[in-house]
Amino acid sequence: MPALTPTDFTGQNAVDGYGPGFFRIAGKVHQGAQVVEADRVTPWGGLDDPGPLLALAGRVDVLFLGLGAQVGYAPRDLAAQLDALGVRVEAMASATAARTYNVTLSEGRRVACALIPV
């Protein structure tokens, strides 16, 4: 299982690692796709389940969208809906999204990541 670089995230949900079908977040294993914020982790049904992403409005400014092992684009309609709510979306592979989320979280910014397992 690949591990991510340790940083002090006391009281915050950092992504510690990942593997086939799961993510380790703040020391706990979560199966399947997840939406991760500093103070909560929410199971997510993937790109066909926009509800948990739309619920980020007002809580985060940037969402790092992890598309599994693939690099791709956020669906246009989803990106437009989130943009209208004031949430900027950056799509990338899940490993990159997790690392970018951790770094940005450590800077004290209002961020989240939505991760599809690899």
VOLUM-78678 format. One record per residue: x, y, z of N, C-alpha, C in turn; residue in three letters; chain. Coordinates in Angstrom, 1 decimal, always signed. Example, Ala and Ser with C-alpha at 12.3 -4.5 7.8 and 13.67 -1.06 7.14 Angstrom:
pt n_X:+13.2, n_Y:-5.7, n_Z:+7.8, ca_X:+12.3, ca_Y:-4.5, ca_Z:+7.8, c_X:+13.2, c_Y:-3.3, c_Z:+7.8, residuo:ALA, cadena:A
pt n_X:+12.8, n_Y:-2.2, n_Z:+7.1, ca_X:+13.7, ca_Y:-1.1, ca_Z:+7.1, c_X:+12.9, c_Y:+0.0, c_Z:+7.9, residuo:SER, cadena:A
END
This chain:
pt n_X:+0.8, n_Y:-1.2, n_Z:+0.0, ca_X:+0.0, ca_Y:+0.0, ca_Z:+0.0, c_X:+0.9, c_Y:+1.2, c_Z:+0.0, residuo:MET, cadena:A
pt n_X:+0.7, n_Y:+2.1, n_Z:-1.0, ca_X:+1.5, ca_Y:+3.4, ca_Z:-1.0, c_X:+1.1, c_Y:+4.2, c_Z:+0.2, residuo:PRO, cadena:A
pt n_X:+2.1, n_Y:+4.8, n_Z:+0.9, ca_X:+1.8, ca_Y:+5.7, ca_Z:+2.0, c_X:+2.2, c_Y:+7.1, c_Z:+1.5, residuo:ALA, cadena:A
pt n_X:+1.5, n_Y:+8.1, n_Z:+2.1, ca_X:+1.8, ca_Y:+9.5, ca_Z:+1.8, c_X:+2.7, c_Y:+10.1, c_Z:+2.8, residuo:LEU, cadena:A
pt n_X:+3.4, n_Y:+11.2, n_Z:+2.5, ca_X:+4.3, ca_Y:+11.8, ca_Z:+3.4, c_X:+3.6, c_Y:+12.3, c_Z:+4.7, residuo:THR, cadena:A
pt n_X:+4.2, n_Y:+11.9, n_Z:+5.9, ca_X:+3.5, ca_Y:+12.3, ca_Z:+7.1, c_X:+3.7, c_Y:+13.8, c_Z:+7.4, residuo:PRO, cadena:A
pt n_X:+2.6, n_Y:+14.4, n_Z:+7.9, ca_X:+2.6, ca_Y:+15.7, ca_Z:+8.3, c_X:+1.7, c_Y:+15.8, c_Z:+9.5, residuo:THR, cadena:A
pt n_X:+1.8, n_Y:+16.8, n_Z:+10.3, ca_X:+1.0, ca_Y:+17.0, ca_Z:+11.5, c_X:-0.4, c_Y:+17.5, c_Z:+11.1, residuo:ASP, cadena:A
pt n_X:-1.4, n_Y:+16.6, n_Z:+11.2, ca_X:-2.8, ca_Y:+17.0, ca_Z:+10.9, c_X:-3.7, c_Y:+16.8, c_Z:+12.1, residuo:PHE, cadena:A
pt n_X:-3.2, n_Y:+17.1, n_Z:+13.3, ca_X:-3.9, ca_Y:+16.9, ca_Z:+14.5, c_X:-5.3, c_Y:+17.5, c_Z:+14.4, residuo:THR, cadena:A
pt n_X:-6.3, n_Y:+16.6, n_Z:+14.6, ca_X:-7.7, ca_Y:+17.1, ca_Z:+14.6, c_X:-8.2, c_Y:+17.3, c_Z:+13.2, residuo:GLY, cadena:A
pt n_X:-7.5, n_Y:+16.9, n_Z:+12.1, ca_X:-8.0, ca_Y:+17.0, ca_Z:+10.8, c_X:-7.9, c_Y:+15.7, c_Z:+10.0, residuo:GLN, cadena:A
pt n_X:-8.7, n_Y:+15.5, n_Z:+9.0, ca_X:-8.7, ca_Y:+14.3, ca_Z:+8.3, c_X:-7.7, c_Y:+14.4, c_Z:+7.1, residuo:ASN, cadena:A
pt n_X:-6.6, n_Y:+13.8, n_Z:+7.3, ca_X:-5.6, ca_Y:+13.7, ca_Z:+6.2, c_X:-5.7, c_Y:+12.3, c_Z:+5.6, residuo:ALA, cadena:A
pt n_X:-5.4, n_Y:+12.2, n_Z:+4.3, ca_X:-5.4, ca_Y:+10.9, ca_Z:+3.6, c_X:-4.0, c_Y:+10.3, c_Z:+3.9, residuo:VAL, cadena:A
pt n_X:-3.9, n_Y:+9.2, n_Z:+4.6, ca_X:-2.7, ca_Y:+8.6, ca_Z:+5.0, c_X:-2.1, c_Y:+7.6, c_Z:+4.0, residuo:ASP, cadena:A
pt n_X:-3.0, n_Y:+7.0, n_Z:+3.2, ca_X:-2.6, ca_Y:+6.0, ca_Z:+2.3, c_X:-3.8, c_Y:+5.5, c_Z:+1.5, residuo:GLY, cadena:A
pt n_X:-3.6, n_Y:+4.6, n_Z:+0.6, ca_X:-4.7, ca_Y:+4.0, ca_Z:-0.3, c_X:-4.2, c_Y:+2.7, c_Z:-0.8, residuo:TYR, cadena:A
pt n_X:-5.2, n_Y:+1.9, n_Z:-1.3, ca_X:-4.9, ca_Y:+0.7, ca_Z:-2.0, c_X:-6.1, c_Y:+0.3, c_Z:-2.8, residuo:GLY, cadena:A
pt n_X:-6.1, n_Y:-1.0, n_Z:-3.3, ca_X:-7.2, ca_Y:-1.4, ca_Z:-4.2, c_X:-8.5, c_Y:-1.3, c_Z:-3.4, residuo:PRO, cadena:A
pt n_X:-9.4, n_Y:-0.4, n_Z:-3.8, ca_X:-10.7, ca_Y:-0.3, ca_Z:-3.2, c_X:-10.9, c_Y:+0.5, c_Z:-1.9, residuo:GLY, cadena:A
pt n_X:-9.8, n_Y:+1.0, n_Z:-1.4, ca_X:-9.9, ca_Y:+1.7, ca_Z:+0.0, c_X:-8.9, c_Y:+2.9, c_Z:+0.1, residuo:PHE, cadena:A
pt n_X:-9.2, n_Y:+3.7, n_Z:+1.1, ca_X:-8.4, ca_Y:+4.8, ca_Z:+1.5, c_X:-8.2, c_Y:+4.7, c_Z:+3.0, residuo:PHE, cadena:A
pt n_X:-7.0, n_Y:+5.1, n_Z:+3.5, ca_X:-6.8, ca_Y:+5.2, ca_Z:+5.0, c_X:-6.8, c_Y:+6.7, c_Z:+5.2, residuo:ARG, cadena:A
pt n_X:-7.8, n_Y:+7.1, n_Z:+6.0, ca_X:-8.0, ca_Y:+8.6, ca_Z:+6.3, c_X:-7.9, c_Y:+8.8, c_Z:+7.8, residuo:ILE, cadena:A
pt n_X:-7.0, n_Y:+9.6, n_Z:+8.3, ca_X:-6.9, ca_Y:+9.8, ca_Z:+9.7, c_X:-6.7, c_Y:+8.5, c_Z:+10.5, residuo:ALA, cadena:A
pt n_X:-6.0, n_Y:+7.6, n_Z:+9.9, ca_X:-5.7, ca_Y:+6.3, ca_Z:+10.6, c_X:-6.8, c_Y:+5.3, c_Z:+10.5, residuo:GLY, cadena:A
pt n_X:-7.9, n_Y:+5.6, n_Z:+9.8, ca_X:-9.0, ca_Y:+4.6, ca_Z:+9.7, c_X:-9.2, c_Y:+4.2, c_Z:+8.2, residuo:LYS, cadena:A
pt n_X:-9.5, n_Y:+2.9, n_Z:+8.0, ca_X:-9.7, ca_Y:+2.4, ca_Z:+6.6, c_X:-11.1, c_Y:+2.7, c_Z:+6.2, residuo:VAL, cadena:A
pt n_X:-11.3, n_Y:+3.3, n_Z:+5.0, ca_X:-12.6, ca_Y:+3.5, ca_Z:+4.4, c_X:-12.7, c_Y:+2.8, c_Z:+3.1, residuo:HIS, cadena:A
pt n_X:-13.7, n_Y:+1.9, n_Z:+2.9, ca_X:-13.8, ca_Y:+1.2, ca_Z:+1.7, c_X:-14.6, c_Y:+2.1, c_Z:+0.7, residuo:GLN, cadena:A
pt n_X:-14.2, n_Y:+2.0, n_Z:-0.6, ca_X:-15.0, ca_Y:+2.7, ca_Z:-1.7, c_X:-14.7, c_Y:+4.1, c_Z:-1.8, residuo:GLY, cadena:A
pt n_X:-15.4, n_Y:+4.8, n_Z:-2.6, ca_X:-15.2, ca_Y:+6.2, ca_Z:-2.9, c_X:-15.6, c_Y:+7.0, c_Z:-1.7, residuo:ALA, cadena:A
pt n_X:-14.9, n_Y:+8.1, n_Z:-1.4, ca_X:-15.1, ca_Y:+9.0, ca_Z:-0.2, c_X:-14.9, c_Y:+10.4, c_Z:-0.6, residuo:GLN, cadena:A
pt n_X:-15.6, n_Y:+11.3, n_Z:+0.1, ca_X:-15.4, ca_Y:+12.7, ca_Z:+0.1, c_X:-14.8, c_Y:+13.1, c_Z:+1.5, residuo:VAL, cadena:A
pt n_X:-13.6, n_Y:+13.7, n_Z:+1.4, ca_X:-12.9, ca_Y:+14.0, ca_Z:+2.6, c_X:-12.8, c_Y:+15.5, c_Z:+2.8, residuo:VAL, cadena:A
pt n_X:-13.2, n_Y:+15.9, n_Z:+4.0, ca_X:-13.0, ca_Y:+17.3, ca_Z:+4.4, c_X:-12.2, c_Y:+17.3, c_Z:+5.7, residuo:GLU, cadena:A
pt n_X:-11.7, n_Y:+18.4, n_Z:+6.1, ca_X:-10.9, ca_Y:+18.5, ca_Z:+7.4, c_X:-11.6, c_Y:+17.9, c_Z:+8.6, residuo:ALA, cadena:A
pt n_X:-12.9, n_Y:+18.0, n_Z:+8.6, ca_X:-13.7, ca_Y:+17.6, ca_Z:+9.8, c_X:-14.7, c_Y:+16.4, c_Z:+9.6, residuo:ASP, cadena:A
pt n_X:-14.7, n_Y:+15.9, n_Z:+8.4, ca_X:-15.6, ca_Y:+14.8, ca_Z:+8.1, c_X:-15.2, c_Y:+14.0, c_Z:+6.9, residuo:ARG, cadena:A
pt n_X:-15.7, n_Y:+12.7, n_Z:+6.9, ca_X:-15.5, ca_Y:+11.8, ca_Z:+5.8, c_X:-16.8, c_Y:+11.2, c_Z:+5.4, residuo:VAL, cadena:A
pt n_X:-17.2, n_Y:+11.3, n_Z:+4.1, ca_X:-18.5, ca_Y:+10.9, ca_Z:+3.7, c_X:-18.4, c_Y:+9.9, c_Z:+2.6, residuo:THR, cadena:A
pt n_X:-19.1, n_Y:+8.7, n_Z:+2.7, ca_X:-19.1, ca_Y:+7.8, ca_Z:+1.6, c_X:-19.7, c_Y:+8.5, c_Z:+0.4, residuo:PRO, cadena:A
pt n_X:-19.2, n_Y:+8.1, n_Z:-0.8, ca_X:-19.7, ca_Y:+8.7, ca_Z:-2.0, c_X:-19.9, c_Y:+7.7, c_Z:-3.1, residuo:TRP, cadena:A
pt n_X:-20.9, n_Y:+7.8, n_Z:-3.9, ca_X:-21.3, ca_Y:+6.9, ca_Z:-4.9, c_X:-20.6, c_Y:+7.1, c_Z:-6.2, residuo:GLY, cadena:A
pt n_X:-19.6, n_Y:+8.0, n_Z:-6.3, ca_X:-18.9, ca_Y:+8.3, ca_Z:-7.5, c_X:-19.5, c_Y:+9.3, c_Z:-8.3, residuo:GLY, cadena:A
pt n_X:-19.1, n_Y:+9.5, n_Z:-9.5, ca_X:-19.5, ca_Y:+10.6, ca_Z:-10.4, c_X:-21.1, c_Y:+10.6, c_Z:-10.6, residuo:LEU, cadena:A
pt n_X:-21.7, n_Y:+9.5, n_Z:-10.4, ca_X:-23.2, ca_Y:+9.4, ca_Z:-10.6, c_X:-23.9, c_Y:+9.9, c_Z:-9.3, residuo:ASP, cadena:A
pt n_X:-23.2, n_Y:+10.3, n_Z:-8.3, ca_X:-23.7, ca_Y:+10.7, ca_Z:-7.0, c_X:-23.3, c_Y:+12.1, c_Z:-6.7, residuo:ASP, cadena:A
pt n_X:-23.8, n_Y:+13.2, n_Z:-7.3, ca_X:-23.3, ca_Y:+14.5, ca_Z:-7.1, c_X:-23.7, c_Y:+15.1, c_Z:-5.7, residuo:PRO, cadena:A
pt n_X:-24.7, n_Y:+14.6, n_Z:-5.0, ca_X:-25.2, ca_Y:+15.1, ca_Z:-3.8, c_X:-24.1, c_Y:+15.5, c_Z:-2.8, residuo:GLY, cadena:A
pt n_X:-23.3, n_Y:+14.6, n_Z:-2.4, ca_X:-22.2, ca_Y:+14.9, ca_Z:-1.4, c_X:-21.3, c_Y:+16.0, c_Z:-1.9, residuo:PRO, cadena:A
pt n_X:-21.1, n_Y:+16.1, n_Z:-3.2, ca_X:-20.2, ca_Y:+17.2, ca_Z:-3.7, c_X:-20.9, c_Y:+18.5, c_Z:-3.7, residuo:LEU, cadena:A
pt n_X:-22.2, n_Y:+18.5, n_Z:-4.0, ca_X:-22.9, ca_Y:+19.8, ca_Z:-4.0, c_X:-23.1, c_Y:+20.3, c_Z:-2.6, residuo:LEU, cadena:A
pt n_X:-23.1, n_Y:+19.4, n_Z:-1.6, ca_X:-23.2, ca_Y:+19.7, ca_Z:-0.2, c_X:-22.0, c_Y:+20.4, c_Z:+0.3, residuo:ALA, cadena:A
pt n_X:-20.9, n_Y:+20.4, n_Z:-0.4, ca_X:-19.7, ca_Y:+21.1, ca_Z:+0.0, c_X:-19.8, c_Y:+22.7, c_Z:-0.1, residuo:LEU, cadena:A
pt n_X:-20.8, n_Y:+23.1, n_Z:-0.8, ca_X:-21.0, ca_Y:+24.6, ca_Z:-1.0, c_X:-21.0, c_Y:+25.3, c_Z:+0.3, residuo:ALA, cadena:A
pt n_X:-20.3, n_Y:+26.4, n_Z:+0.4, ca_X:-20.2, ca_Y:+27.2, ca_Z:+1.6, c_X:-19.2, c_Y:+26.6, c_Z:+2.7, residuo:GLY, cadena:A
pt n_X:-18.7, n_Y:+25.4, n_Z:+2.5, ca_X:-17.8, ca_Y:+24.8, ca_Z:+3.4, c_X:-16.3, c_Y:+24.8, c_Z:+2.8, residuo:ARG, cadena:A
pt n_X:-16.2, n_Y:+24.6, n_Z:+1.5, ca_X:-14.9, ca_Y:+24.6, ca_Z:+0.9, c_X:-14.9, c_Y:+25.5, c_Z:-0.3, residuo:VAL, cadena:A
pt n_X:-13.7, n_Y:+25.9, n_Z:-0.7, ca_X:-13.5, ca_Y:+26.7, ca_Z:-1.9, c_X:-13.0, c_Y:+25.9, c_Z:-3.1, residuo:ASP, cadena:A
pt n_X:-12.3, n_Y:+24.8, n_Z:-2.8, ca_X:-11.7, ca_Y:+24.0, ca_Z:-3.8, c_X:-11.9, c_Y:+22.5, c_Z:-3.5, residuo:VAL, cadena:A
pt n_X:-12.3, n_Y:+21.8, n_Z:-4.6, ca_X:-12.5, ca_Y:+20.3, ca_Z:-4.5, c_X:-11.5, c_Y:+19.7, c_Z:-5.4, residuo:LEU, cadena:A
pt n_X:-10.7, n_Y:+18.8, n_Z:-4.9, ca_X:-9.8, ca_Y:+18.0, ca_Z:-5.7, c_X:-10.5, c_Y:+16.7, c_Z:-6.0, residuo:PHE, cadena:A
pt n_X:-10.8, n_Y:+16.5, n_Z:-7.3, ca_X:-11.6, ca_Y:+15.3, ca_Z:-7.7, c_X:-10.7, c_Y:+14.2, c_Z:-8.2, residuo:LEU, cadena:A
pt n_X:-10.5, n_Y:+13.1, n_Z:-7.4, ca_X:-9.7, ca_Y:+12.0, ca_Z:-7.8, c_X:-10.5, c_Y:+11.0, c_Z:-8.6, residuo:GLY, cadena:A
pt n_X:-10.0, n_Y:+10.8, n_Z:-9.8, ca_X:-10.7, ca_Y:+9.9, ca_Z:-10.8, c_X:-10.2, c_Y:+8.5, c_Z:-10.8, residuo:LEU, cadena:A
pt n_X:-9.7, n_Y:+8.0, n_Z:-9.7, ca_X:-9.1, ca_Y:+6.6, ca_Z:-9.7, c_X:-7.7, c_Y:+6.7, c_Z:-10.2, residuo:GLY, cadena:A
pt n_X:-7.3, n_Y:+5.7, n_Z:-11.0, ca_X:-6.0, ca_Y:+5.6, ca_Z:-11.5, c_X:-5.8, c_Y:+6.5, c_Z:-12.7, residuo:ALA, cadena:A
pt n_X:-6.9, n_Y:+6.9, n_Z:-13.3, ca_X:-6.9, ca_Y:+7.7, ca_Z:-14.5, c_X:-6.8, c_Y:+9.2, c_Z:-14.3, residuo:GLN, cadena:A
pt n_X:-6.2, n_Y:+9.9, n_Z:-15.2, ca_X:-6.2, ca_Y:+11.3, ca_Z:-15.2, c_X:-7.3, c_Y:+11.7, c_Z:-16.2, residuo:VAL, cadena:A
pt n_X:-8.2, n_Y:+12.6, n_Z:-15.9, ca_X:-9.3, ca_Y:+13.0, ca_Z:-16.8, c_X:-9.8, c_Y:+14.3, c_Z:-16.4, residuo:GLY, cadena:A
pt n_X:-11.0, n_Y:+14.5, n_Z:-16.9, ca_X:-11.7, ca_Y:+15.8, ca_Z:-16.7, c_X:-12.9, c_Y:+15.6, c_Z:-15.8, residuo:TYR, cadena:A
pt n_X:-13.3, n_Y:+16.6, n_Z:-15.0, ca_X:-14.6, ca_Y:+16.5, ca_Z:-14.3, c_X:-15.7, c_Y:+16.6, c_Z:-15.3, residuo:ALA, cadena:A
pt n_X:-16.8, n_Y:+15.9, n_Z:-15.1, ca_X:-17.9, ca_Y:+16.1, ca_Z:-16.0, c_X:-18.3, c_Y:+17.5, c_Z:-16.1, residuo:PRO, cadena:A
pt n_X:-18.6, n_Y:+18.0, n_Z:-17.3, ca_X:-18.9, ca_Y:+19.5, ca_Z:-17.4, c_X:-20.0, c_Y:+20.0, c_Z:-16.6, residuo:ARG, cadena:A
pt n_X:-21.1, n_Y:+19.2, n_Z:-16.6, ca_X:-22.3, ca_Y:+19.6, ca_Z:-15.9, c_X:-22.0, c_Y:+19.7, c_Z:-14.4, residuo:ASP, cadena:A
pt n_X:-21.3, n_Y:+18.7, n_Z:-13.8, ca_X:-21.0, ca_Y:+18.7, ca_Z:-12.4, c_X:-20.0, c_Y:+19.9, c_Z:-12.1, residuo:LEU, cadena:A
pt n_X:-19.0, n_Y:+20.1, n_Z:-12.9, ca_X:-18.1, ca_Y:+21.3, ca_Z:-12.7, c_X:-18.9, c_Y:+22.6, c_Z:-12.8, residuo:ALA, cadena:A
pt n_X:-19.8, n_Y:+22.7, n_Z:-13.7, ca_X:-20.6, ca_Y:+23.9, ca_Z:-13.8, c_X:-21.5, c_Y:+24.1, c_Z:-12.6, residuo:ALA, cadena:A
pt n_X:-22.1, n_Y:+23.1, n_Z:-12.1, ca_X:-23.0, ca_Y:+23.2, ca_Z:-10.9, c_X:-22.1, c_Y:+23.6, c_Z:-9.7, residuo:GLN, cadena:A
pt n_X:-21.0, n_Y:+23.0, n_Z:-9.5, ca_X:-20.1, ca_Y:+23.3, ca_Z:-8.4, c_X:-19.6, c_Y:+24.8, c_Z:-8.5, residuo:LEU, cadena:A
pt n_X:-19.2, n_Y:+25.1, n_Z:-9.7, ca_X:-18.7, ca_Y:+26.5, ca_Z:-9.9, c_X:-19.8, c_Y:+27.5, c_Z:-9.5, residuo:ASP, cadena:A
pt n_X:-21.0, n_Y:+27.2, n_Z:-9.9, ca_X:-22.1, ca_Y:+28.2, ca_Z:-9.6, c_X:-22.3, c_Y:+28.3, c_Z:-8.1, residuo:ALA, cadena:A
pt n_X:-21.9, n_Y:+27.3, n_Z:-7.3, ca_X:-22.0, ca_Y:+27.3, ca_Z:-5.9, c_X:-20.8, c_Y:+27.8, c_Z:-5.2, residuo:LEU, cadena:A
pt n_X:-19.8, n_Y:+28.2, n_Z:-6.0, ca_X:-18.5, ca_Y:+28.8, ca_Z:-5.5, c_X:-17.5, c_Y:+27.8, c_Z:-5.1, residuo:GLY, cadena:A
pt n_X:-17.6, n_Y:+26.6, n_Z:-5.7, ca_X:-16.6, ca_Y:+25.5, ca_Z:-5.4, c_X:-15.8, c_Y:+25.3, c_Z:-6.7, residuo:VAL, cadena:A
pt n_X:-14.5, n_Y:+25.5, n_Z:-6.7, ca_X:-13.7, ca_Y:+25.2, ca_Z:-7.9, c_X:-13.3, c_Y:+23.8, c_Z:-7.9, residuo:ARG, cadena:A
pt n_X:-13.3, n_Y:+23.1, n_Z:-9.1, ca_X:-13.0, ca_Y:+21.7, ca_Z:-9.2, c_X:-11.7, c_Y:+21.5, c_Z:-10.0, residuo:VAL, cadena:A
pt n_X:-10.8, n_Y:+20.7, n_Z:-9.4, ca_X:-9.6, ca_Y:+20.3, ca_Z:-10.1, c_X:-9.6, c_Y:+18.8, c_Z:-10.2, residuo:GLU, cadena:A
pt n_X:-9.7, n_Y:+18.2, n_Z:-11.4, ca_X:-9.7, ca_Y:+16.8, ca_Z:-11.6, c_X:-8.3, c_Y:+16.3, c_Z:-11.8, residuo:ALA, cadena:A
pt n_X:-8.0, n_Y:+15.1, n_Z:-11.3, ca_X:-6.7, ca_Y:+14.4, ca_Z:-11.4, c_X:-6.8, c_Y:+13.0, c_Z:-10.9, residuo:MET, cadena:A
pt n_X:-5.8, n_Y:+12.2, n_Z:-11.0, ca_X:-5.8, ca_Y:+10.9, ca_Z:-10.5, c_X:-6.0, c_Y:+10.9, c_Z:-9.0, residuo:ALA, cadena:A
pt n_X:-6.6, n_Y:+9.9, n_Z:-8.4, ca_X:-6.9, ca_Y:+9.9, ca_Z:-6.9, c_X:-5.6, c_Y:+10.1, c_Z:-6.1, residuo:SER, cadena:A
pt n_X:-4.5, n_Y:+9.4, n_Z:-6.4, ca_X:-3.3, ca_Y:+9.6, ca_Z:-5.6, c_X:-2.8, c_Y:+11.0, c_Z:-5.6, residuo:ALA, cadena:A
pt n_X:-2.9, n_Y:+11.7, n_Z:-6.7, ca_X:-2.5, ca_Y:+13.1, ca_Z:-6.8, c_X:-3.4, c_Y:+14.0, c_Z:-6.1, residuo:THR, cadena:A
pt n_X:-4.7, n_Y:+13.7, n_Z:-6.2, ca_X:-5.8, ca_Y:+14.4, ca_Z:-5.5, c_X:-5.6, c_Y:+14.3, c_Z:-4.0, residuo:ALA, cadena:A
pt n_X:-5.2, n_Y:+13.1, n_Z:-3.5, ca_X:-5.0, ca_Y:+13.0, ca_Z:-2.0, c_X:-3.8, c_Y:+13.8, c_Z:-1.6, residuo:ALA, cadena:A
pt n_X:-2.7, n_Y:+13.7, n_Z:-2.3, ca_X:-1.5, ca_Y:+14.4, ca_Z:-1.9, c_X:-1.7, c_Y:+15.9, c_Z:-2.0, residuo:ARG, cadena:A
pt n_X:-2.4, n_Y:+16.4, n_Z:-3.0, ca_X:-2.7, ca_Y:+17.8, ca_Z:-3.2, c_X:-3.6, c_Y:+18.3, c_Z:-2.1, residuo:THR, cadena:A
pt n_X:-4.6, n_Y:+17.5, n_Z:-1.8, ca_X:-5.5, ca_Y:+17.8, ca_Z:-0.7, c_X:-4.7, c_Y:+18.0, c_Z:+0.6, residuo:TYR, cadena:A
pt n_X:-3.9, n_Y:+17.0, n_Z:+0.9, ca_X:-3.1, ca_Y:+17.0, ca_Z:+2.2, c_X:-2.2, c_Y:+18.3, c_Z:+2.3, residuo:ASN, cadena:A
pt n_X:-1.5, n_Y:+18.6, n_Z:+1.2, ca_X:-0.7, ca_Y:+19.8, ca_Z:+1.3, c_X:-1.5, c_Y:+21.1, c_Z:+1.4, residuo:VAL, cadena:A
pt n_X:-2.6, n_Y:+21.2, n_Z:+0.7, ca_X:-3.5, ca_Y:+22.4, ca_Z:+0.8, c_X:-4.1, c_Y:+22.5, c_Z:+2.1, residuo:THR, cadena:A
pt n_X:-4.6, n_Y:+21.3, n_Z:+2.7, ca_X:-5.2, ca_Y:+21.3, ca_Z:+4.0, c_X:-4.2, c_Y:+21.8, c_Z:+5.1, residuo:LEU, cadena:A
pt n_X:-2.9, n_Y:+21.4, n_Z:+4.9, ca_X:-1.9, ca_Y:+21.8, ca_Z:+5.9, c_X:-1.6, c_Y:+23.3, c_Z:+5.8, residuo:SER, cadena:A
pt n_X:-2.0, n_Y:+23.9, n_Z:+4.8, ca_X:-1.9, ca_Y:+25.4, ca_Z:+4.6, c_X:-3.0, c_Y:+26.1, c_Z:+5.3, residuo:GLU, cadena:A
pt n_X:-4.0, n_Y:+25.4, n_Z:+5.8, ca_X:-5.2, ca_Y:+26.0, ca_Z:+6.4, c_X:-6.3, c_Y:+26.4, c_Z:+5.5, residuo:GLY, cadena:A
pt n_X:-6.3, n_Y:+25.9, n_Z:+4.3, ca_X:-7.3, ca_Y:+26.3, ca_Z:+3.3, c_X:-8.5, c_Y:+25.5, c_Z:+3.4, residuo:ARG, cadena:A
pt n_X:-9.6, n_Y:+26.0, n_Z:+2.9, ca_X:-10.9, ca_Y:+25.3, ca_Z:+2.9, c_X:-11.0, c_Y:+24.4, c_Z:+1.7, residuo:ARG, cadena:A
pt n_X:-10.6, n_Y:+23.2, n_Z:+1.8, ca_X:-10.5, ca_Y:+22.2, ca_Z:+0.7, c_X:-11.2, c_Y:+20.9, c_Z:+1.1, residuo:VAL, cadena:A
pt n_X:-11.5, n_Y:+20.2, n_Z:+0.0, ca_X:-12.0, ca_Y:+18.8, ca_Z:+0.2, c_X:-11.4, c_Y:+18.0, c_Z:-1.0, residuo:ALA, cadena:A
pt n_X:-11.5, n_Y:+16.7, n_Z:-0.9, ca_X:-11.2, ca_Y:+15.8, ca_Z:-2.0, c_X:-12.2, c_Y:+14.8, c_Z:-2.1, residuo:CYS, cadena:A
pt n_X:-12.6, n_Y:+14.4, n_Z:-3.3, ca_X:-13.5, ca_Y:+13.3, ca_Z:-3.6, c_X:-12.7, c_Y:+12.3, c_Z:-4.3, residuo:ALA, cadena:A
pt n_X:-12.6, n_Y:+11.1, n_Z:-3.8, ca_X:-11.7, ca_Y:+10.1, ca_Z:-4.3, c_X:-12.4, c_Y:+8.8, c_Z:-4.7, residuo:LEU, cadena:A
pt n_X:-12.1, n_Y:+8.4, n_Z:-5.9, ca_X:-12.6, ca_Y:+7.1, ca_Z:-6.5, c_X:-11.4, c_Y:+6.2, c_Z:-6.3, residuo:ILE, cadena:A
pt n_X:-11.6, n_Y:+5.0, n_Z:-5.7, ca_X:-10.5, ca_Y:+4.1, ca_Z:-5.4, c_X:-9.7, c_Y:+3.7, c_Z:-6.7, residuo:PRO, cadena:A
pt n_X:-8.5, n_Y:+3.3, n_Z:-6.5, ca_X:-7.6, ca_Y:+2.8, ca_Z:-7.6, c_X:-7.8, c_Y:+1.3, c_Z:-7.7, residuo:VAL, cadena:A
END
